[in-house]
Amino acid sequence: MFSDKLFHSNSFYFLGIGGVSMSALAQLAHEKGARVRGYDASDGPFVRKLRENGIEVSLNGEQEITEDTVVYTGAIPPNNLQMDAARRAGKRLISRAEFLGAVAEEYPHVLSVAGCHGKTSCTAMSVHIFRSAGREFTCHIGGEDSEFGNYYCAGDRYFITEACEYQRSFLSLKSECAVILNIDRDHMECYRDEADLIAAFSQFAKSAKTVVVNADDTRARELAHTASFGLYNGDYRAVDLRAEKEKYSFTVTERGIPLVRIRLRAAGKVYVYNALAAFAAARSYGLSAQEIKRGLEQFRGVKRRFERVGSLCGVPVICDYAHHPKELAAAIQTAKAASNGTVRVVFQPHTYSRTKDLMEEFVSVLKETENPIIYKTFAAREAFDGAGSAYALCANIPEARYVQSPEQLKARLCGALKKGDIVLVLGAGDIYEIARSLVLPPKR
């Protein structure tokens, strides 16, 4: 099934191998017979897992690269010393997106999930569906399913992957079925304007045979498509919604015909949309409603998506990857519905550019919470920009308080928490590990 050219006759050195997406690709290449090594700036759970699986990972940037091809992430700057050394040695340099596209070409069927929010959850839901239906597949996820993590291989017929819009990465993918969950203003440092962003999604969709879009999203539904989903519009709809502690059940209709009732185990209304998208995509591959139902009801969520990580001062602590204003609003709404007290929000902005571009929207959402705590920015790949800093965001919210260390965060929280409260920790940076370091783990 796999060409010698890509795997068995090649060797790969991954720069930034410890990232969630890169580590999944490295593991895939390793299992398919390629020689794989890599580098990352720091140790972490993905680095440790790769080492356990026999992949050498260096934390020292002076390592000599003997592999044929260097795969690098968008976080690696162009003047990186290892990149320079690889160029001088005549190595082939390809981006993570290009490598993902090459991997996808090795499979007869490619299902990819795009959108500014919900990609990881919808991709993981699709994996549970295909596994429940006994299909042969490999998956690559930009997050961690609570059961199988960021990579799972059960055969070589279908490839299920996330398709990211950052730096137009998804344009390197040729999909058989493309799912578009939503189109929102994000990563605008990569696009000239909103029209340019929409044009990129349109180009992504045109490369696919089947296109599934969110009919409730004003931008996504304008794209040429073969099927649609939504709560209010679309070929696939969720009707008779009921919620118990923010876990939803609903009946799926297909072009007006009731098919099956589904009860989700993950909390949050956003999962209903993701489930409908996965349902519609699975139907395009001929899966039955009962097969899809079984898979969706086996899905228990993904890490960092409304995940309870423990308790602090007797109060539950929930972490969510939300880093866009719409994601913040959805997570806060879910927490408020599940709480008997006050939702104590901790938010770590992710990148200066996003905070600066969406400052008004962030302020609008966070002003609706009680005394939010703003943690110092996770800059990722960006240089400091005061106009987009966490401190600037905090200054626009009179009730907010700024903290910049785990000790300050714990002191601020414990001084305010009361019985019945929930601590909701939001952000895509290192705030997750910081929160986990402060809490008592949940009882098993």
TADAMO-V373667 format. One record per residue. N is the residue number from 1. PSI is psi in degrees with one decimal (999 if undefined). BURIAL is # if it has 16 or more other ideal C-beta (glycine too) atoms within 10 Angstrom, else .. D_LAST is the distance of its C-alpha to the last C-alpha in Angstrom with 1 decimal. Layout:
BEGIN
<<N | PSI | BURIAL | D_LAST> <N | PSI | BURIAL | D_LAST>>
END
This chain:
BEGIN
<<1 | -41.8 | . | 41.9> <2 | 138.2 | . | 41.5> <3 | 144.0 | . | 44.6> <4 | -32.2 | . | 45.5> <5 | -42.5 | . | 46.5> <6 | -46.4 | # | 43.1> <7 | -63.4 | # | 40.9> <8 | -21.0 | . | 42.7> <9 | 23.0 | . | 45.7> <10 | 160.3 | # | 43.9> <11 | 147.3 | . | 41.8> <12 | 139.3 | # | 39.7> <13 | 118.8 | # | 38.8> <14 | 117.3 | # | 36.1> <15 | 114.4 | # | 36.7> <16 | 37.1 | # | 33.4> <17 | -18.8 | # | 31.4> <18 | -4.4 | # | 28.1> <19 | 157.1 | # | 28.0> <20 | -42.3 | # | 25.6> <21 | -44.5 | # | 28.6> <22 | -38.6 | # | 30.6> <23 | -34.4 | # | 28.0> <24 | -42.5 | # | 27.6> <25 | -38.5 | # | 31.4> <26 | -42.0 | # | 31.8> <27 | -40.5 | # | 29.3> <28 | -50.1 | # | 31.3> <29 | -40.7 | # | 34.6> <30 | -45.0 | # | 33.5> <31 | -24.3 | . | 32.4> <32 | 2.2 | # | 35.7> <33 | -0.7 | . | 37.7> <34 | 155.6 | # | 38.6> <35 | 124.9 | # | 38.7> <36 | 131.0 | # | 36.3> <37 | 175.4 | # | 35.9> <38 | 176.0 | # | 35.0> <39 | 145.3 | # | 34.8> <40 | 156.3 | # | 32.6> <41 | -22.1 | . | 33.1> <42 | 159.0 | . | 29.8> <43 | 163.9 | . | 26.9> <44 | 176.8 | # | 23.6> <45 | -35.2 | . | 20.8> <46 | -36.9 | # | 23.3> <47 | -45.3 | # | 25.9> <48 | -39.2 | . | 23.7> <49 | -39.7 | # | 22.7> <50 | -42.9 | # | 26.4> <51 | -40.2 | . | 27.5> <52 | -29.0 | . | 25.1> <53 | 11.6 | . | 26.9> <54 | 15.0 | . | 30.2> <55 | 126.7 | # | 31.4> <56 | 127.5 | . | 33.1> <57 | 125.3 | # | 32.3> <58 | 143.7 | # | 34.5> <59 | 9.8 | . | 33.9> <60 | 116.4 | . | 37.6> <61 | -0.8 | . | 39.8> <62 | 5.8 | . | 42.8> <63 | 137.5 | # | 41.8> <64 | 135.9 | . | 44.6> <65 | 114.2 | # | 43.9> <66 | -5.3 | . | 45.3> <67 | 160.7 | # | 43.7> <68 | -41.4 | . | 45.8> <69 | 136.6 | # | 43.8> <70 | 122.1 | # | 41.9> <71 | 126.8 | # | 39.2> <72 | 152.1 | # | 38.5> <73 | 167.3 | # | 36.4> <74 | -16.1 | # | 37.9> <75 | -12.4 | . | 36.5> <76 | 119.6 | # | 38.9> <77 | 152.2 | . | 42.2> <78 | -29.0 | . | 45.5> <79 | 18.0 | . | 46.8> <80 | 137.2 | # | 43.9> <81 | -40.2 | . | 45.4> <82 | -35.0 | # | 43.8> <83 | -43.3 | # | 44.9> <84 | -43.8 | . | 48.4> <85 | -38.3 | # | 48.5> <86 | -39.0 | # | 47.3> <87 | -46.0 | . | 50.2> <88 | -31.6 | . | 52.7> <89 | 0.1 | . | 51.6> <90 | 22.9 | . | 52.1> <91 | 153.0 | # | 48.5> <92 | 127.1 | . | 47.5> <93 | 123.8 | . | 45.3> <94 | 148.1 | # | 43.2> <95 | 163.7 | # | 40.6> <96 | -42.7 | # | 37.1> <97 | -42.0 | # | 38.3> <98 | -39.3 | . | 41.2> <99 | -42.7 | # | 39.2> <100 | -42.0 | # | 36.7> <101 | -40.0 | # | 39.9> <102 | -40.2 | # | 41.3> <103 | -46.3 | # | 38.1> <104 | -33.8 | # | 38.1> <105 | -15.3 | . | 41.8> <106 | -5.5 | # | 40.8> <107 | 143.7 | # | 39.2> <108 | -33.1 | . | 41.2> <109 | 128.8 | # | 38.9> <110 | 120.3 | # | 37.2> <111 | 118.6 | # | 34.9> <112 | 145.6 | # | 34.3> <113 | 118.1 | # | 32.6> <114 | 166.9 | # | 34.3> <115 | 156.6 | # | 34.1> <116 | -18.0 | # | 33.4> <117 | 141.4 | # | 30.1> <118 | 2.8 | # | 27.4> <119 | -48.0 | # | 28.4> <120 | -45.7 | # | 25.0> <121 | -44.1 | # | 23.4> <122 | -39.2 | # | 26.5> <123 | -45.0 | # | 26.8> <124 | -39.7 | # | 23.2> <125 | -42.4 | # | 23.9> <126 | -38.5 | # | 27.1> <127 | -44.8 | # | 25.5> <128 | -38.5 | # | 23.3> <129 | -50.0 | # | 26.5> <130 | -34.6 | # | 28.6> <131 | -43.1 | # | 26.1> <132 | -32.8 | # | 25.8> <133 | -1.9 | # | 29.6> <134 | 22.9 | . | 30.1> <135 | 152.0 | # | 31.9> <136 | 117.3 | . | 32.5> <137 | 162.3 | # | 31.3> <138 | 141.5 | # | 30.1> <139 | 149.4 | # | 28.2> <140 | 119.7 | # | 28.3> <141 | 142.4 | # | 26.1> <142 | 18.0 | # | 26.4> <143 | -164.5 | # | 22.7> <144 | 115.1 | # | 19.5> <145 | 143.6 | # | 18.2> <146 | -18.4 | . | 14.4> <147 | -50.8 | . | 15.1> <148 | 2.7 | # | 18.3> <149 | -142.2 | # | 19.1> <150 | -2.1 | # | 22.7> <151 | 137.5 | # | 24.6> <152 | 134.5 | # | 24.8> <153 | 121.6 | . | 27.9> <154 | 29.7 | # | 28.7> <155 | 176.9 | . | 32.5> <156 | 18.5 | . | 35.4> <157 | -44.8 | . | 36.7> <158 | 142.5 | # | 34.8> <159 | 120.5 | # | 33.6> <160 | 122.0 | # | 31.1> <161 | 159.1 | # | 31.0> <162 | 149.7 | # | 30.8> <163 | 106.0 | # | 34.3> <164 | 138.6 | # | 34.4> <165 | -10.9 | # | 37.4> <166 | 129.2 | . | 37.3> <167 | 27.7 | . | 40.7> <168 | 29.6 | # | 41.4> <169 | -37.0 | # | 39.2> <170 | -12.8 | # | 38.8> <171 | -10.0 | # | 42.5> <172 | -7.3 | # | 42.1> <173 | 134.5 | # | 40.3> <174 | 105.8 | . | 42.3> <175 | 144.4 | # | 40.2> <176 | -44.0 | # | 41.0> <177 | 120.5 | # | 38.7> <178 | 124.8 | # | 38.0> <179 | 131.9 | # | 35.7> <180 | 106.5 | # | 36.4> <181 | -36.2 | # | 33.8> <182 | 162.9 | # | 35.7> <183 | 117.5 | # | 38.2> <184 | 161.2 | # | 37.9> <185 | 101.6 | # | 39.5> <186 | 156.5 | # | 37.3> <187 | 38.1 | # | 38.3> <188 | -10.2 | # | 41.8> <189 | -14.9 | . | 42.8> <190 | -7.2 | # | 43.1> <191 | 148.7 | # | 45.3> <192 | -41.6 | . | 48.6> <193 | -174.2 | . | 47.7> <194 | -37.9 | . | 45.8> <195 | -36.8 | . | 48.4> <196 | -39.3 | . | 47.7> <197 | -47.8 | # | 44.0> <198 | -38.6 | # | 44.7> <199 | -36.5 | . | 47.2> <200 | -43.0 | # | 44.7> <201 | -39.0 | # | 42.3> <202 | -42.5 | # | 45.4> <203 | -40.6 | . | 46.3> <204 | -45.4 | # | 42.9> <205 | -37.5 | # | 43.1> <206 | -18.8 | . | 46.7> <207 | -5.7 | # | 45.5> <208 | 151.7 | # | 43.5> <209 | -42.4 | . | 44.8> <210 | 132.2 | # | 42.3> <211 | 123.4 | # | 41.2> <212 | 123.0 | # | 38.5> <213 | 159.2 | # | 38.6> <214 | 111.5 | # | 37.1> <215 | -12.1 | # | 39.9> <216 | -6.9 | # | 38.6> <217 | 120.4 | # | 38.9> <218 | -31.1 | . | 42.5> <219 | -44.8 | # | 42.9> <220 | -39.2 | # | 41.0> <221 | -14.9 | # | 42.9> <222 | -12.7 | . | 46.2> <223 | 148.6 | # | 45.5> <224 | 130.9 | . | 47.1> <225 | 165.1 | # | 44.5> <226 | -21.0 | # | 44.2> <227 | 157.5 | # | 41.4> <228 | 163.6 | # | 39.6> <229 | 163.5 | # | 36.6> <230 | 169.7 | # | 35.8> <231 | -29.4 | # | 35.1> <232 | -23.2 | . | 38.7> <233 | 166.7 | . | 40.6> <234 | 165.5 | # | 40.4> <235 | -34.9 | # | 40.7> <236 | 120.7 | # | 37.0> <237 | 154.6 | # | 35.8> <238 | 118.7 | # | 32.9> <239 | 163.5 | . | 34.4> <240 | 52.1 | . | 33.2> <241 | 135.6 | . | 30.2> <242 | 143.9 | . | 27.7> <243 | 137.6 | # | 24.6> <244 | 109.4 | . | 21.8> <245 | 42.5 | . | 19.7> <246 | 15.9 | # | 21.3> <247 | 121.2 | # | 20.2> <248 | 146.1 | # | 23.7> <249 | 152.7 | # | 25.5> <250 | 161.4 | # | 29.0> <251 | 131.3 | . | 31.9> <252 | 127.9 | # | 33.2> <253 | 142.6 | # | 37.0> <254 | 106.5 | # | 39.0> <255 | 46.3 | . | 42.4> <256 | -8.5 | . | 42.2> <257 | 120.7 | . | 41.2> <258 | 131.8 | . | 37.8> <259 | -52.1 | # | 35.8> <260 | 152.1 | # | 32.3> <261 | 135.7 | . | 29.6> <262 | 137.6 | # | 26.3> <263 | 112.3 | . | 23.0> <264 | 149.2 | # | 20.9> <265 | -12.6 | . | 17.1> <266 | 140.0 | # | 17.4> <267 | 136.5 | # | 18.7> <268 | 135.5 | # | 22.2> <269 | -26.3 | # | 25.7> <270 | -27.9 | # | 26.4> <271 | -23.9 | # | 24.3> <272 | -46.0 | # | 27.0> <273 | -45.5 | # | 29.7> <274 | -38.2 | # | 27.8> <275 | -41.3 | # | 27.2> <276 | -41.4 | # | 30.9> <277 | -47.1 | # | 31.9> <278 | -37.1 | # | 30.0> <279 | -50.0 | # | 31.4> <280 | -41.8 | # | 34.9> <281 | -42.8 | # | 34.7> <282 | -36.7 | # | 33.4> <283 | -32.1 | # | 36.3> <284 | -18.5 | # | 38.7> <285 | 10.2 | # | 37.7> <286 | 11.7 | . | 38.4> <287 | 146.4 | # | 34.8> <288 | 160.2 | . | 34.7> <289 | -36.4 | # | 33.0> <290 | -38.3 | . | 30.9> <291 | -42.8 | # | 29.8> <292 | -42.1 | # | 28.9> <293 | -46.8 | # | 27.0> <294 | -44.5 | # | 24.8> <295 | -45.8 | # | 24.0> <296 | -35.0 | # | 23.3> <297 | -11.5 | # | 21.0> <298 | -18.0 | . | 18.9> <299 | 126.1 | # | 18.6> <300 | 4.3 | . | 15.3> <301 | 175.7 | # | 16.6> <302 | 154.6 | # | 17.4> <303 | 145.0 | # | 16.1> <304 | 12.6 | # | 18.0> <305 | 96.3 | # | 18.9> <306 | 49.6 | # | 17.4> <307 | 125.7 | # | 14.1> <308 | 117.3 | . | 11.8> <309 | -8.4 | # | 11.5> <310 | -155.5 | # | 10.7> <311 | 152.1 | . | 13.0> <312 | 122.5 | # | 16.6> <313 | 37.8 | # | 18.7> <314 | 7.6 | . | 16.3> <315 | 136.5 | # | 16.6> <316 | 143.2 | # | 14.2> <317 | 122.0 | # | 15.3> <318 | 133.0 | # | 15.9> <319 | 138.9 | # | 17.7> <320 | 140.5 | # | 20.3> <321 | -2.1 | # | 22.8> <322 | 127.6 | # | 25.6> <323 | 8.2 | # | 28.8> <324 | 147.0 | # | 31.6> <325 | -40.4 | # | 32.7> <326 | -36.1 | # | 32.0> <327 | -40.5 | # | 28.4> <328 | -47.5 | # | 28.0> <329 | -41.8 | # | 29.5> <330 | -43.5 | # | 27.3> <331 | -40.5 | # | 24.0> <332 | -41.6 | # | 25.5> <333 | -44.1 | # | 26.5> <334 | -42.8 | # | 23.1> <335 | -41.2 | # | 21.6> <336 | -38.4 | . | 24.5> <337 | -26.4 | . | 24.0> <338 | -6.3 | # | 20.3> <339 | 146.1 | # | 21.2> <340 | -4.7 | . | 22.9> <341 | -136.1 | . | 24.2> <342 | 138.7 | # | 25.3> <343 | 112.8 | # | 23.9> <344 | 105.0 | # | 24.4> <345 | 131.1 | # | 25.2> <346 | 124.0 | # | 25.3> <347 | 129.1 | # | 27.2> <348 | 110.9 | # | 28.3> <349 | 144.6 | # | 31.3> <350 | 106.0 | # | 31.4> <351 | 142.5 | # | 35.0> <352 | -37.2 | # | 38.1> <353 | -44.0 | # | 39.8> <354 | -44.3 | # | 37.3> <355 | -40.8 | # | 37.1> <356 | -45.1 | # | 40.9> <357 | -35.4 | # | 41.5> <358 | 26.2 | # | 39.2> <359 | -47.7 | # | 39.6> <360 | -41.8 | . | 40.9> <361 | -41.2 | . | 38.1> <362 | -45.3 | # | 35.4> <363 | -43.6 | # | 37.2> <364 | -42.1 | . | 37.5> <365 | -48.1 | # | 33.8> <366 | -24.4 | # | 32.7> <367 | -20.9 | . | 35.5> <368 | 1.4 | . | 33.8> <369 | 161.9 | # | 30.8> <370 | 115.1 | . | 31.0> <371 | 58.9 | . | 31.7> <372 | 151.2 | # | 29.9> <373 | 127.8 | # | 29.2> <374 | 118.9 | # | 30.7> <375 | 152.7 | # | 29.5> <376 | 145.8 | # | 32.1> <377 | 139.3 | # | 32.8> <378 | 105.9 | # | 31.2> <379 | -23.5 | # | 34.6> <380 | -115.8 | . | 33.5> <381 | 0.5 | . | 36.9> <382 | 152.1 | # | 39.1> <383 | 158.6 | . | 41.5> <384 | 136.7 | . | 41.4> <385 | 106.2 | . | 42.8> <386 | -33.4 | . | 43.0> <387 | -19.8 | . | 43.6> <388 | 20.3 | # | 40.2> <389 | 164.0 | # | 38.3> <390 | -35.0 | # | 35.4> <391 | -39.8 | . | 37.9> <392 | -40.7 | # | 40.3> <393 | -45.5 | # | 37.6> <394 | -38.8 | # | 36.8> <395 | -22.4 | . | 40.5> <396 | -2.6 | . | 40.8> <397 | 98.3 | # | 38.2> <398 | -33.7 | . | 39.6> <399 | -8.3 | . | 36.4> <400 | 156.8 | # | 34.3> <401 | 138.6 | . | 33.6> <402 | 134.5 | # | 33.6> <403 | 155.4 | # | 31.5> <404 | 17.0 | . | 31.6> <405 | 154.9 | . | 29.2> <406 | -36.5 | . | 25.5> <407 | -43.4 | . | 26.9> <408 | -40.2 | . | 29.0> <409 | -47.2 | # | 26.1> <410 | -44.3 | # | 23.9> <411 | -42.5 | . | 26.9> <412 | -42.7 | # | 28.0> <413 | -50.5 | # | 24.7> <414 | -23.3 | . | 24.0> <415 | -11.3 | . | 27.6> <416 | -18.7 | # | 27.2> <417 | 141.8 | # | 23.8> <418 | 161.2 | . | 23.8> <419 | 134.7 | . | 21.6> <420 | -12.9 | . | 20.8> <421 | 164.7 | # | 21.3> <422 | 134.5 | # | 19.3> <423 | 122.4 | # | 19.8> <424 | 109.9 | # | 20.6> <425 | 118.2 | # | 21.3> <426 | 140.1 | # | 23.7> <427 | 156.1 | # | 25.4> <428 | 6.8 | # | 25.7> <429 | -144.6 | # | 26.4> <430 | 5.6 | . | 24.7> <431 | -27.1 | # | 23.3> <432 | -50.4 | # | 19.9> <433 | -33.6 | . | 19.7> <434 | -47.0 | # | 21.2> <435 | -43.3 | # | 18.7> <436 | -31.4 | . | 15.8> <437 | -17.4 | . | 17.9> <438 | -15.5 | # | 18.2> <439 | 162.8 | # | 14.8> <440 | 131.5 | . | 12.0> <441 | 153.4 | . | 8.9> <442 | 150.2 | . | 6.4> <443 | 139.3 | . | 3.8> <444 | 999 | . | 0.0>>
END
